Amino acid sequence: MTVYLGRAKRGPGFTLRPTLRLRLTLLNGILLVGAGAILVLLAWLLVGDVMHPGVGLAPGSQVTLADGRAADAVQWQKTLVEQGSREVLVKGLVALVLIGIIGIAGAYAVAGRALRPLHTVTQTARRLGEETLDQRIRYSGADDEVAELARTFDAMLDRLAGAFESQKRFVANASHELRTPLAVMRTEIDVTLSDDEADVAEYRRMAKVVRNASERANGLVDALLVLARSEAQSGRRLVRKVPADLSMSATTALSAVKAEAERLKLDVTTDLRDAPVVGDPSLLDRLAGNLIENAIRYNHLLGRLWLRTETVNGQARLVVGNTGYEVEPGDVPGLFEPFRRGGWERTGSRGSGLGLSIVRAVCDAHGGTVSAVAQDGGGLEVTVSLPTADATPVVAASASVPRAKGLGVA
C-alpha cells in the first residue's frame, strides 16, 4: 500500500509523500491537540486546587451524607477530589480525541479547498504544449496568495505564448528570406546549364547573379547571428563591458557609407558630442551602423540625413533621422520586429528587415531604450538612449567577442 498526501496511489511498498496539504493538516492538528491538552491539564490542576482538603478542619470532623451516614470530613473531601480529578481527566481526554479528529478532518478539507488552485496550476502545466498555450487558470476566488500565484502563472503563459508565436513568425520569415536567394541561385544555374549554346559571357552573368545572391544570404545569416547574440544578452550582464562612445560609433558608421551618401547627393547634418557609455563596442558599432545604413537605404535623391549624439539627464543619446518614403505612424512600432520594412516594403528592396530589430536587441542588452517617430512628408527619426558611463559600473570582460562585419540590415 502506498500513501500519498491528499491522493491515494496504488502500488507496492509504503511511501509517505509530504505534500503541502498534509503538512498544513498535521500542523493544524498538532496545534489543536496541543492547545486542547494544555486546557485539560489546567482543568485537572484547577480541580485539585479548588477541592483540596481545607486546613481549617479540626481533627475528627464529621459530615453527614445524603443517605444519613456520617463520614470523616477530611477523608470524604480527599475522595471527592480524586473522583473529580479522574472524571475531568477521562472526559477531557475523550473530548480532546474527538475534537482532534474533527479538527484534523476539517483542516484537511479546508487545506484541500484552499490548495485546489495549485492542483489546477499543476494540471494546466502538465497539459501545456506548443498547441495548448491558450489554456489559462482564470482563478476567481479570494484575492489572496493563491490568486496572486494564479495570476502570475497566467501572465507567464501569456508571455510564453507570445514568445512561441514570435518564434514561429521569425522562423517562417527567416526561411522565406533565405529561400529567395537560394532559389535565385538554383534557377540561374539550372537555366544556364540547360542552355547548350551558353558562352563565357553567359556563364559570367550567371556567376555574378549567384555571387550577389550568396552575399545576400550570407548577410542575412550574419544579421541573424548578431540578433541572436544581442537577444541572448538582453536582461543580463553583457559578456563584454568596456568604455565606449556613441559619437565614435556614429562617426565610424557614417564614414563607411560616405560613398553611398554622395551618390544620392544627400544633405548630411551632424552634431556629434561626447556620449560615453559602457558596453560591447562591436554591438554599439552595429547599432549605429544599422541606423545610418537604413537612413541612407530608405532615403531618396537629394534627401536629408541628420545625426546627433548628446548626453541628457544621465542618458547618452544617438538620434538618426532621414527623409524618404512615407511611413504610417501606426506602423512604426512594427518596424522593430524582425523582417519588417516600412514604407517601401517590397521583395525587391535591399536588406533583410533585421536592422531595427537588431538595434532594439542591442539597446535591451545595454539597459537602454529605442523609439522612432514618423516624419511629415516621409522619413523616420530614431532615438537611442543608453545609460551613460557614469551611471554604469564597468565590468571586466569575461570573454572576447568578435566584431561583426558585413551585416545585411534593413
N, C-alpha and C positions, 0 to 999 in steps of 0.2 A: 504493500500500500504506500502511495506517495502522497504527502500532504503539502499543499501549496497555500499560500496566503490568499484568501478570497476566491480560490479556484481549485477544484479538485482535479487531479490528473492521474489517470490510471498508469500503472507501471510498477515494476518490481522495486523493492527497497523502500527506504524511508528517507525522505528529503524534506527538510523544513526550509521553505523559501521566505526569507524575512522581508516581505513586501511592506510598503508604506502603510497599507490598511491594517496589517497585522500588528505593526509596531505602534500605530496610534491606538488600536484596540487594547493592546497589552499595557500601554502607558496609562490609558484611562482606567483600566481595570485595577492596576496597581495603586493609583491614586485613590480610587473609590474604596477599594478594600482596605487600604492603609488608613484612610480617614475614618472608616467605619470601625476598624479595630481600635483606634485611639478613643473613639466615643464609647465603645463598650468597656474598655479598660477604665475610663474615667467614671462611668456609671457604676462599675463594680467597686471602685475605690470609694466613691461618694456614699454608696450604701453602707459600706463598712464603717466609714467615719461617722455618718449620721446616727446609725443604730448601735454604736459602740457602747458597752455597759457603762452606766454612769458611775462616777467615782464617789458620788454623794450618798449612795445607798448604804444603809447600815447593815452590818453582817447579820444574816438570818432573816432579812426582809422577805415577806411573803406576798404573792399575788394570787388573786382568785380568778381562775379561768372561767370560760363561758359554761363549761359543764359542771361547775361548782367545785372543782378540785383546787387545792392550794398547792403552789409550787414556789420554789426558791426564786426570788426576783432576778438575781444575777445569772443563775443558770438558765432561766427562761429567756432572758434577753440575749444571752450568748447563742442559744439555739435558734432564736429568731433571726439574728444577724447571719448565721451560717446558711439558713434556708433562703433568706432574701438574696444573699450574695450568689448562691448557687443558681437560683432562678434567673437573676439578672444576667449571669454569665451564659447559662444554657440558652435562654431565649434570645439574648443579644447575638450569640454566635449563629443561631439558626437564622435570625433576621439578616445578619451580615452575609451569610452564604446566599440567601435569596436575593438580597439587594445586589450582591456582587454578580450573580448570574444574569439578573435583569439588566444591570448596568453595562456589563460586558457585551451582552447581546445588542443592547441599544447602541452602544458605541460602535460596534461592528457595522450595524445597519447605517448609522449616521455617517461613519467614515466612508462606507461604500458609496453612499449617495453624494457625499462631498467630492470624492475622488472619481466619480463617474466621468467627468470631462477628461481626466487624464487617460482613462481607458479609451475614450473617443479619440484623443490625440494619438495614442499608440496604434489603434486600429487604422486611423487615417494614414499614419506614417507607413504602416505595413502595406497598405493598398497603393501607396503613391508609386507612380511610374511616369515615364515620359508622356503617356497618353492619358493619365488621370490627375494631372496637376491642377485641374479645375475644381477639385474637391476641397471643401473647407469645413471647419468645425462649426462656426457660427454659433458660439455659446451665447445663451440668452438668460443665464442665471444671475445670481447676485454679483455685484461689482466687487469681487474680491481677488485674491491672488490667483485663483484658478482661472477667473475670467481674464486677468491680465496675461496669463500664460497662453490661453486660447487665442487671444487677440494677437499676441506676439507670433504664435505659430502660423496663424492665418496670414499675417504680414510677411513672414518668411516665405510662405508658399507663393504669395503674390510676386515677391522678388525672384524666386526660383522660376516661376512660370515666365516672367518677363525675360530672365536670362536665357532660358531654353528657347523662347521664341526669337530672341535676338540672335542666338547662336544658329538656329535653323536658317534665319534670313541671311546671316553673314555667310554661312557655308554655301547657300544657294547662289548668292551674289558672287562669291569668290569663284565657285565652279563655273558660273556663266562667264565671268570676266576672263578666266584662264582658258575656257573653251574657245573663245573668239580668236585669239592669236594662234592657237594650235590648229583650229580649223582653217585659218588663212594659210598657214604653212603647208598643211596637208593638201589643200586644194591646189595651191601653186605648184607643188611638187608633182602631184598627180597629172595636172594639166600639161606641164612641161614635158614630163616623161612620156606621156601618151602621144605627143607630137613628134612624129618621125622626122619632120623637116626642121625641128628646132635647131637653131645655130648657137654660136657662142654668145651673141648678144642676148638671145632669149634666156639662156642659162644665167647670164649675168643679171638680167632683170629679175629672174626668179630668186636668185641669191640675195639681192637687195631686199626684196619683199620678205623673205624668210628671216633675214637679219633684223629688219625692223620689227617684225612680229615677235621674234625671240627677245629683243630688247624690251619690248612692252611686257612680255610675260615675266622676264627677269626683274623689271622694275616693280611689277605687281607683287612678286614673291618677296622682294626686299621690303616693300612697304608693309606687307602683312607681318613680316618678322619684327619690324620696328613697332608696329601697332601692338603685337602680342607682348613684346618686351615692356612697352610702356604700361599697358594694362596690368601686367603681372606685378609691376612695382607700385601701382596705384593703391593708396591707402596704407602703405607700409614704408619702411625705411628704404631709400634708394640704395642700390648696390654701390653706386659711385656718387660721392657728395663732396664737391670741391668748389672753391670760389669761382664765379664766372660773372659775365656782364652781358646783359641783353643787347646793349649798344654794339658790342663787338660781334655778337652773333648776327645782328641785323646788317652790320657793315659787310661781313663776310658773305652773307647770303645775297646782298644786293650786288656785290662785285661779280658773283657767279652768273648772274642773269643780266649783266650790263649790256651785252650784245643784243639780246632779245628786246630789251627796253629801247635801245637805239633803233632797232629795226622797225618797231611800232611807233617810233618818234613820240614816246611818252614824256609828259612833263612830270619829272620826278622831284618831289619836295621832301627834304629830310630835316629833322630836328632831333639829332641823336645826343642825348645827355646821358650821364652815367646812370646805370640801373643795375647795381650789384645784387647778385643773388647767389645762393648756394645750391648746387645740384649737379646733374650729369651734363657736362658740356656738349657731348655728342647729341643727346636728346634735345638740348636747348638750341643747338645749331639747326637740327632738323625741324624744330618748331618754327624758327624764324624763316628757314628756307621754304617750308611749305606755304607759309602765309604770303611771302613775297612772290614765289613762283605762281601761286594762284592769282595774286593781284595782277600779274602780267599776263598769264594764260587766258584769263577771262576778261581782259581789257579789250579796247578797240583802238584802231589807228588814231593817233593824235589825242589819246586819252590822258588821264592824270593818275598819278600814284603818289600817295603821301605816306611818310614813315616817321614815327615819333617814338622816342623812348624817354622815360622820366621816372622819378621816384616821388610818390604821393602817399602820405599817411602810412608809412611803413610798407608800401607795396611798390614793387618795381613793375612798370607798365611798358608794354610794347603795343603800339597802335599801328595797324597797317590798313590803309584804305585805298580804294580804287574806283574809277568809273568803269562802265562796262555794261554787260547785259542786265536787264531789269530783273530784280528778284522780289517776289511777293513777300511782304513781312511775315505772313503766316507760314511761309516755307523755310524761314531762317533757322528755327530750332532743328529741323530735319537735316540741315546741311552738315551737322556734326555726326550724323550716323554714317556708318561705312557704306561706300558705293552710292552716295547721293551727290548729285551735281545740281547746282542751282541755275535757273535762268536758261542756260544753253545745254540742257540735258539731252544729249543725243549720243547714239552709239559711235558716231564719227568723231566726237570730241576727244581731245587728248586727255591723258590722265586716267586714273583708276577710281576716283571718288573716295580716296582714303586720306586725302590731305588734312581736312579739318578734323576727322576722327582721330588722326594721329596727334594733332595739336591738342585736342581735348584730353586724350590719354596722357600726354606729357604734362599738361597742366595738373591733372589729378595726381600724377605721381609726385609732383613737386609741391602739392598742397595749395595750388592756385586755382584760378577760375578763368574762363574764356567766354566772351559774349560777342555777338555780332549784331549790326544794325544795317538794314537795307537803306541805300541812299536814294534820294529823289532823283529820278532820271536814269537810274541804273547804277549798279555797283554795290559794294559792300565795304563796311568798316568793321574790322575785327579788333577787339581789345583783349590783351592777355595781361592778367595781374598775378604776380608771384610774390611771396614773402621776400623782403629784402635780406641781404646778408646779415644785417644787424639783428634781425628777428629770427634767424635760422641758425641753430647750432651746427658747427662744422663737424662732420663725422668722417673719420678716415676711411678711405675706400677699402673694401674687403676683397674686391676683385676688379680687374681691369676690363672695361667694356669697349670693344672696338667701335670706332666711329663709322656710322652708316654713310655710304656714298651711293650716288646714282639712283636714288629712290624715285619711283614714279608717284606723283602726287596729283590731286585734283581737288 
